[in-house]
Structures are given as structure tokens and as C-alpha cells.
């Protein structure tokens, strides 16, 4: 939304509120929420969007839960766990839990889920979340073991996040497409209806077990996909929405001055970066030359982007991971100061004194992408801009057809460097560098049980990635949440909307 819209519309829309046009949904105990991006599939293993993470945490449970404030691991579907050896985890499962469709939860569900998602041919979108598991085996009805392919010290962290447990009988019958249309989990909310990509209605799970997530207070959650933030704002004013999030900073700042809304800003683990096709998968482009990649790094004014556009709790990032993640050593990164003259000199040295033209892709935050393009244009790099939906851009990336793109990654809120740097630099379908030395270091870092060895090899990988300028890391994100005064909610730094912690004032 532009400033002109703010000036002409906010005041008039506020009149609707003042005149009583807003009808709060507290009376019907229904929280109405907007998603900006279309969610391709509600099945949490077959999407990789933040909206998918939000629904995953509401509808399904994992064996373990990490408290977003204290970072303490707590039992959820498991009551306890122990390492039998370096590649075997044994879990004692919680008894008396039932799925939303009435199926009892037991070891068969864990075994089925793990064995299904661990097989690459079954097509889980984010393989890094599951490909460290080899299989699961049942010891008895409420004891199960998960076998790892190799040592993976981040296993507990992953099991507390993206690895949800599914009902074996139902999932065997309906598969990912059926789960996407009629999701069934054990979580604090059950799904009442799904209009794919458009509308999701959740209802409180009255039989929810004694989970560290807490029992929800609000009965109904009504989520609609509204891509245009101006429309979201208009509906917030008119009373058709109670909560919007990922609100651009200028809008959030204006709304924060109005008595009828609460506006909150919280940091996130999401990193914005430029990805370069250094491996040349998309063809013979200038980006295969390290001097060009370094030139682009010098062309971006990261401080200005953060100060003028992101604001809030965002900060400049120089690493291909989020600094709080274990192994994300900031001192290891080669940083690139904003220096357009040096950028032009490097381009000339690489044989492009007049610059060049290249396709530039993005899927979100058009304003940020356009600012980045202006920096590139200033040093002679002309961009053929292509703005796509996330799922479409991800598929092009996986096929190696994207030379240059503005991307973001929130690591599924996993506080370990393997959830980001290893996601993109281990020769998978999204690896635009294909560097064998980086791969070797990450293989050691991901599997070593000695924390010092992990840090040593993550450090080496980060140093090489940044020295070769395979990416241009730019900034961390913050998220603005705006909701009516009738809603009580405290956001957390992991960028997960937790409906179970929301209530009415």
C-alpha cells in the first residue's frame, strides 16, 4: 500500500468504525484472520510456506514441543525420550490421545508417518526436514524407535518443529491430496472446512490432550486468503477481520496511532537474500563469475533497506543462516560494504563495463524487490522482473531455471544452522552453487556429535559460501501484527501465529 492510499483511505475507513459499522466477532467466538499468500496444500509435508507452518502447529502435533520463549524441550505426543545409541531415539508415547476423526494415537501412527515421509519418492516438499530419518519401528503400542541414517544431533530440534504425526489408517486411505482437503491431526484445532488456497475454518478441539501448547480459548478460527494488503486493511477497519499479520511497516505505523487497534512488532528468524545461479544451471549467465556475484553484493545498501523499509526489529545479515541458530557464526562471514564504485569496477573486470541484463525473480515484498532492482540498475545491471507466486517460483528454482532471485527463508523456526545453510548448499534441487567443498563441511557439521566440530565445519562452510558470494544475504525480517482491541495476543519471535494462545479481552 502506498502513502497516498493511507492519506485518502484510513481516515474515511476509520469513520466506519466510529459510526459502529464494525461488528466484532467476539460474540460468536470467531477470530477472523487474513493470509496474504495462497497455501497450495494444507498437508504440512507438502507445502513449505509460513502459512503452512501456522496451520501445521494448530492442526497437528509432534512428539516434542519447544517452548518459543524458554527454548525448553517438552513432551507432547511423547512423554519421554532417550538416545539408545548415536542413531537411535526411543520414545514413550502419551496414552489416551485421539485424532480429530476418532482414531486412537499410538506407535502405529508414528511408524507409518516416519516411514512415509522419510522415503524421498513420496515427495515431501522440504526434504531437509525429514531425510535424516531412516525409518521407525514399533516396540509396543506406546513405545517407538526412530532410526537415523547417520548421526544427526539436531534431531530433537527437528522433531519439535516440522515433523508432525499423522493417523496411519486415514493417511493410508486419502494420501497428501486427501489430507490437504480434509486434514486430520491431534492438535488444538480441528479443520471444519477447506477451500484450497482461499478459505480455512478451524474449530477448537474439545478433546485436546494435556499438551504444552495449551488448550485454546477461542472456539472458531476463520482464515481467508486476501493477497492485497489494502483490502486486508479495509476489512480490518470495516470489522470483517480481527487480525492481520505481515503488515508492511508504513501501514503498521499508521495503525499503531489508532485507539481501536493493537499493533505489535516482533523479530523473526526469516532471512532475506539474493540467490545467484553460480553453478550455471539456468545457462551461461554472468553470475557464474565470482566477480559479478561480489559486485552485486557491493551494490546493495543493506543498511538503507533495513532503515527505510523493514524497520522494527530487523537487522542487517551477512550469513546464509540466522545468527541465533546453532553453528551460524557471524564472524565467519565475509561481509560486503555498500560500495557501488567497487561494484562497477568488479563488473568491468569481469568483462561487463556497461553492465548486463538478466531475469530477476521474486515472490513476495514487491517493494523490497523493486528497491533491490534500483541498486542493481545503478551499477548497470538491468533486470527483467518476474513476480510469481511462491509455489511457481519454487518449482522453477528446483528445476534450475532461475538465474537471480530475491528469496526468503524462515527455517521452519528451527534454531539450528542445518535448517538453512544445509537446506540450500548440499547439492539438493535448490542448491544454486553445487560446491563440493561446502558439501563436505556441511556433511561433517550436520552429523558430528561434538558441538565444537559442528561449529568448526559450519564456520568453514559459511566462510566459503560468503567468500564465493553464492548468495547476497541482506536482512532479517520482522513481522507486524495488527489486531482489534478485543483480541489478546503476544507474538513470539519464531513467526508462528499460535491460535491456541489467543483470547478475547
C-alpha positions in Angstrom: 0.0 0.0 0.0 1.3 3.4 -0.9 1.3 6.5 1.2 -1.4 8.1 -1.0 -3.8 5.3 -0.1 -3.0 5.9 3.6 -3.9 9.6 3.3 -7.1 9.1 1.3 -8.5 5.9 2.9 -7.5 5.4 6.5 -9.4 8.4 7.7 -12.6 7.5 5.8 -12.4 3.9 6.9 -11.9 5.0 10.5 -15.3 6.7 10.2 -16.9 3.3 9.6 -15.5 2.1 13.0 -16.6 5.3 14.7 -20.1 5.0 13.3 -20.5 1.5 14.6 -20.1 -0.3 11.2 -17.6 -2.8 12.7 -19.3 -5.9 14.1 -17.0 -7.7 16.4 -16.9 -11.5 16.3 -16.2 -11.9 19.9 -19.9 -12.6 20.4 -19.8 -15.6 18.1 -16.4 -16.6 19.4 -14.9 -16.5 15.9 -11.5 -15.0 15.2 -11.2 -13.8 11.6 -7.7 -13.8 10.2 -6.2 -13.0 6.8 -3.4 -14.9 5.0 -1.6 -12.9 2.2 -0.1 -15.9 0.3 -2.1 -18.7 -1.2 -1.4 -22.0 0.6 -1.1 -24.8 -2.0 -1.8 -27.7 0.2 -2.7 -27.8 3.9 -0.9 -31.1 4.3 2.1 -29.8 6.2 4.6 -32.1 4.4 3.5 -30.8 1.0 4.0 -27.1 1.4 6.9 -25.0 2.6 5.2 -21.7 3.2 4.9 -19.8 6.5 1.1 -20.1 6.3 1.6 -23.8 6.2 3.7 -23.8 9.3 0.9 -21.8 11.1 -1.7 -24.4 10.2 0.6 -27.3 11.0 1.2 -26.1 14.5 -2.6 -25.6 15.0 -3.9 -28.8 13.5 -1.1 -31.4 14.2 1.3 -32.2 17.0 4.8 -33.5 17.1 6.4 -35.9 19.5 8.3 -33.0 21.2 7.5 -29.3 21.7 10.0 -26.5 22.1 8.8 -23.6 24.2 9.2 -20.5 22.0 10.1 -18.3 25.0 12.5 -20.5 27.0 13.6 -22.9 24.2 13.0 -25.8 26.6 12.0 -29.1 25.0 8.9 -30.7 26.4 7.0 -33.8 25.7 3.9 -33.5 23.5 2.8 -36.7 21.8 5.8 -38.3 23.6 6.1 -38.2 27.3 9.9 -39.0 27.3 12.7 -39.9 25.0 16.3 -41.2 25.2 19.2 -41.9 22.8 19.7 -45.7 22.7 22.8 -45.1 20.6 24.1 -42.4 18.2 21.5 -43.2 15.6 18.5 -44.5 17.6 15.9 -42.5 19.5 13.4 -44.2 21.7 10.1 -42.5 22.7 7.5 -43.3 25.3 4.2 -42.1 23.8 1.3 -40.3 25.5 -1.7 -42.6 26.1 -5.3 -41.6 25.7 -4.8 -39.2 22.7 -7.2 -39.4 19.8 -7.1 -37.8 16.3 -9.8 -35.5 15.2 -11.5 -38.3 13.4 -11.6 -40.5 16.5 -8.6 -42.8 15.6 -6.6 -43.5 18.7 -2.9 -42.3 18.6 -0.3 -45.0 19.2 3.0 -46.3 17.9 1.5 -47.4 14.6 0.9 -43.8 13.7 4.4 -42.8 14.4 5.8 -45.7 12.4 3.6 -45.0 9.5 4.3 -41.3 9.4 8.0 -41.6 9.7 8.4 -44.4 7.2 6.2 -42.5 4.7 7.9 -39.1 4.9 11.4 -40.5 5.1 11.1 -42.0 1.6 12.2 -39.4 -0.9 10.0 -40.9 -3.6 6.9 -39.9 -1.6 7.8 -36.3 -2.4 7.9 -34.3 0.8 8.5 -30.7 -0.3 11.2 -29.8 2.2 13.4 -32.9 2.2 15.8 -31.4 4.7 13.1 -31.7 7.4 12.7 -35.5 7.0 15.6 -37.0 5.1 17.8 -37.5 8.2 15.4 -40.3 9.3 15.8 -43.8 8.0 12.7 -45.5 9.5 10.7 -46.1 12.6 9.9 -49.3 14.4 7.3 -50.3 17.0 8.5 -51.7 20.3 5.0 -51.9 21.8 1.8 -49.9 21.4 3.3 -46.9 23.2 7.0 -47.3 22.6 8.6 -46.5 19.3 12.1 -46.0 18.0 13.2 -43.7 15.2 16.3 -44.8 13.3 18.6 -42.2 11.8 20.5 -42.6 8.6 23.6 -41.2 10.3 24.4 -39.1 13.3 22.2 -36.0 13.4 22.5 -34.0 16.6 19.7 -31.6 15.5 17.1 -34.5 15.5 15.4 -33.3 18.7 15.1 -29.7 17.3 13.5 -31.0 14.0 11.2 -33.3 15.9 9.9 -30.4 17.9 9.1 -28.4 14.7 8.2 -29.7 11.2 7.8 -33.4 12.0 4.1 -33.9 12.8 2.4 -37.2 13.4 -0.5 -38.4 11.2 -3.2 -41.0 11.6 -1.9 -44.1 9.9 -5.3 -45.6 8.7 -6.7 -42.3 7.4 -3.5 -41.2 5.7 -3.0 -44.6 4.0 -6.5 -44.1 2.6 -6.5 -40.5 1.5 -2.8 -39.6 1.0 -1.5 -36.0 0.7 -4.3 -34.7 -1.5 -7.0 -36.0 0.8 -5.2 -34.7 3.9 -5.0 -31.3 2.2 -8.8 -31.3 1.7 -9.8 -32.8 4.9 -6.9 -32.5 7.4 -6.9 -34.7 10.5 -4.5 -34.3 13.3 -4.3 -34.3 17.1 -3.7 -30.6 17.5 -5.6 -27.9 19.5 -7.7 -27.1 16.5 -9.5 -29.3 14.0 -10.3 -28.3 10.5 -14.0 -27.8 9.7 -13.6 -26.9 6.0 -11.1 -26.1 3.3 -11.5 -24.2 0.1 -8.0 -24.8 -1.3 -5.8 -21.7 -1.3 -8.7 -19.5 -0.3 -10.6 -20.3 3.0 -9.9 -22.4 6.1 -12.2 -22.8 9.0 -10.9 -24.3 12.3 -12.7 -25.3 15.4 -11.4 -25.8 18.9 -10.6 -29.4 19.7 -12.7 -30.0 22.8 -10.8 -33.3 23.5 -7.3 -31.9 23.3 -4.8 -33.6 25.5 -2.7 -32.0 28.2 -0.2 -30.5 25.7 2.4 -27.8 26.4 0.8 -25.9 23.5 -2.1 -25.2 25.9 -5.9 -25.6 25.4 -7.3 -22.9 23.1 -9.8 -20.4 24.4 -11.2 -19.1 21.1 -13.7 -21.6 19.6 -13.5 -20.8 15.9 -10.8 -19.5 13.6 -11.9 -18.3 10.2 -8.9 -17.7 7.8 -9.3 -16.2 4.3 -6.6 -15.6 1.7 -6.6 -11.9 0.8 -3.5 -11.2 -1.3 -3.9 -7.4 -1.3 -2.9 -5.7 1.9 -5.0 -2.7 1.1 -8.1 -5.0 1.1 -7.0 -6.6 4.4 -6.7 -3.1 5.9 -10.2 -2.1 4.6 -11.7 -5.3 6.1 -9.9 -4.7 9.4 -11.5 -1.2 9.5 -14.9 -2.4 8.5 -15.0 -5.2 11.1 -14.7 -8.1 8.7 -11.3 -9.1 10.1 -9.9 -9.2 13.6 -6.3 -9.9 12.9 -3.8 -9.3 10.1 -0.1 -10.0 10.1 3.0 -9.5 8.0 1.7 -5.9 7.7 4.2 -3.6 5.9 5.8 -1.1 8.2 4.3 2.1 6.9 0.7 0.7 7.4 1.6 -0.7 10.8 3.0 2.6 12.0 -0.2 4.4 11.0 -2.5 1.8 12.6 -0.5 1.9 15.8 -1.6 5.5 16.3 -5.3 4.5 16.3 -7.1 3.6 19.5 -9.1 0.8 18.1 -6.1 -1.4 17.1 -3.2 -3.0 18.7 0.0 -3.0 16.6 2.9 -5.2 17.6 6.3 -5.8 16.1 8.4 -8.9 16.7 11.6 -10.2 15.2 11.7 -13.4 13.2 14.2 -16.0 12.1 13.4 -15.2 8.4 16.4 -14.0 6.3 16.0 -12.2 3.0 18.7 -12.8 0.4 19.6 -12.8 -3.3 20.3 -16.3 -4.7 22.7 -16.5 -7.7 22.9 -19.3 -10.2 26.6 -19.7 -9.6 26.5 -23.3 -10.9 25.1 -22.2 -14.3 22.0 -24.4 -14.2 19.9 -21.8 -15.9 22.5 -21.3 -18.7 25.7 -19.4 -19.3 25.0 -16.1 -17.4 27.4 -13.6 -15.9 26.5 -15.0 -12.4 28.9 -17.9 -12.9 31.7 -15.3 -12.4 32.5 -14.7 -8.7 33.4 -11.1 -9.5 29.9 -10.4 -10.7 28.4 -12.0 -7.6 30.7 -9.9 -5.4 29.8 -6.8 -7.4 26.1 -7.4 -6.7 26.9 -7.8 -3.0 28.6 -4.5 -3.0 25.8 -2.9 -5.0 23.1 -3.5 -2.2 22.7 -0.9 0.5 21.6 -3.2 3.3 21.5 -0.6 6.0 19.2 1.6 3.9 16.8 -1.3 3.2 16.5 -2.1 6.9 16.3 1.6 8.0 13.8 2.8 5.3 11.7 -0.3 4.6 11.8 -3.1 7.1 12.4 -1.0 10.3 11.2 -2.6 13.5 13.4 -5.4 14.9 15.1 -6.2 11.6 18.8 -6.1 11.2 21.5 -6.4 8.5 22.5 -10.1 8.0 25.8 -11.2 6.4 25.4 -15.0 6.9 23.5 -17.6 4.9 21.6 -18.5 8.2 20.0 -16.8 11.1 22.6 -15.7 13.7 20.7 -17.3 16.7 20.9 -20.7 15.0 23.5 -23.1 16.5 26.5 -23.0 14.2 25.7 -19.7 12.5 28.9 -18.0 13.3 28.6 -14.3 12.2 32.4 -13.8 12.4 33.0 -16.4 9.8 31.1 -14.5 7.1 32.8 -12.3 4.5 30.8 -9.0 4.6 30.3 -6.7 1.7 30.1 -3.0 2.4 27.8 -0.8 0.2 30.3 0.4 -2.5 28.7 1.0 -5.9 32.0 2.2 -7.3 33.7 -1.1 -6.4 30.7 -2.9 -7.8 31.2 -1.2 -11.2 34.9 -1.9 -11.1 34.3 -5.6 -10.5 31.8 -5.7 -13.3 34.3 -4.1 -15.7 37.0 -6.5 -14.5 34.6 -9.4 -15.3 34.1 -8.1 -18.8 30.9 -6.1 -18.3 31.9 -2.4 -18.2 28.4 -1.4 -19.4 26.6 -3.9 -17.2 24.2 -6.6 -18.5 20.6 -7.6 -18.4 19.2 -10.5 -16.5 16.0 -12.1 -15.4 15.2 -11.3 -11.8 12.5 -13.2 -9.9 10.6 -12.6 -6.6 7.5 -13.9 -4.9 6.9 -11.5 -2.0 7.5 -8.0 -0.8 7.5 -6.3 -4.2 8.6 -3.0 -2.6 11.8 -4.7 -1.3 12.4 -6.3 -4.7 12.0 -3.0 -6.5 14.4 -1.3 -4.2 17.0 -4.1 -4.8 16.4 -3.6 -8.6 17.2 0.1 -8.2 20.5 -0.7 -6.6 21.3 -3.1 -9.4 20.3 -0.7 -12.1 22.5 2.0 -10.5 25.6 -0.1 -11.3 24.5 -1.1 -14.8 22.6 -4.3 -14.2 19.2 -4.2 -15.9 16.6 -6.5 -14.6 13.8 -8.3 -16.4 11.5 -8.5 -13.4 9.2 -11.6 -13.0 6.9 -11.6 -10.0 5.4 -15.1 -9.3 3.5 -17.0 -6.7 5.8 -18.7 -4.2 4.9 -22.3 -5.3 5.6 -21.4 -9.0 8.9 -19.8 -8.2 10.0 -22.7 -6.0 9.3 -25.2 -8.8 11.4 -23.1 -11.2 14.1 -23.0 -8.7 14.0 -26.7 -8.2 14.4 -27.2 -12.0 17.4 -24.8 -12.0 15.7 -22.2 -14.3 16.2 -19.1 -12.2 19.4 -17.1 -12.7 18.8 -14.4 -10.0 16.1 -14.2 -7.4 15.0 -12.4 -4.2 14.2 -15.2 -1.7 13.4 -15.5 2.0 13.7 -18.5 4.4 12.4 -18.8 7.9 14.0 -22.2 8.6 10.6 -23.6 9.9 11.6 -21.8 13.0 14.3 -24.4 13.7 17.1 -22.9 15.7 20.0 -24.9 14.1 22.1 -23.8 11.1 21.4 -27.1 9.4 17.8 -25.9 8.8 19.1 -23.1 6.5 22.6 -23.4 5.3 22.3 -27.2 4.8 18.9 -26.8 3.2 20.4 -24.8 0.3 24.1 -25.9 0.0 24.1 -29.7 0.0 23.6 -30.3 -3.7 19.8 -30.6 -3.5 17.4 -29.3 -6.0 17.6 -25.8 -4.5 21.4 -25.6 -4.4 22.5 -22.9 -6.8 26.2 -23.3 -6.0 27.0 -27.0 -6.1 30.2 -26.5 -4.2 31.8 -29.9 -3.2 34.0 -28.3 -0.5 30.9 -26.7 1.1 29.1 -30.0 0.9 31.9 -31.8 2.6 32.0 -29.4 5.5 28.2 -29.5 5.9 28.2 -33.2 5.9 30.5 -33.2 8.9 28.8 -30.4 10.7 25.4 -32.0 10.3 26.4 -35.3 11.7 29.1 -34.6 14.3 28.0 -35.2 17.9 30.8 -32.9 19.2 29.5 -29.4 19.2 32.9 -27.9 18.6 33.4 -30.0 15.5 29.9 -28.9 14.3 30.8 -25.2 14.8 34.2 -25.7 13.1 32.7 -27.0 9.9 29.7 -24.7 9.8 32.3 -21.9 10.1 34.3 -23.2 7.2 31.1 -23.6 5.1 29.9 -20.1 5.9 33.3 -18.6 5.1 33.4 -20.2 1.7 29.8 -19.5 0.8 30.3 -15.8 1.6 33.7 -15.5 0.1 32.5 -17.0 -3.2 29.4 -14.8 -2.9 27.0 -17.7 -3.7 24.3 -15.6 -2.1 23.8 -11.9 -1.1 22.4 -12.2 2.5 20.7 -8.9 3.3 18.5 -8.7 6.3 16.4 -10.4 8.9 12.7 -9.9 8.8 10.4 -8.6 11.5 6.6 -9.2 11.5 4.0 -6.6 12.2 0.8 -7.9 13.8 -2.3 -5.7 13.9 -5.5 -6.7 15.7 -8.6 -5.2 17.2 -8.6 -4.3 20.9 -10.9 -7.2 21.6 -8.1 -9.7 20.8 -5.4 -10.6 23.3 -2.2 -12.0 21.8 1.5 -11.8 22.4 3.6 -12.7 19.2 6.7 -14.8 19.5 10.0 -14.5 17.7 9.6 -17.6 15.7 6.9 -16.1 13.3 4.3 -18.7 14.1 0.7 -17.5 14.7 -0.4 -19.6 17.7 -4.1 -19.5 17.8 -4.1 -21.6 21.0 -2.5 -18.8 22.9 -5.0 -16.1 21.7 -8.0 -15.0 23.7 -10.6 -12.2 23.9 -10.2 -9.2 26.1 
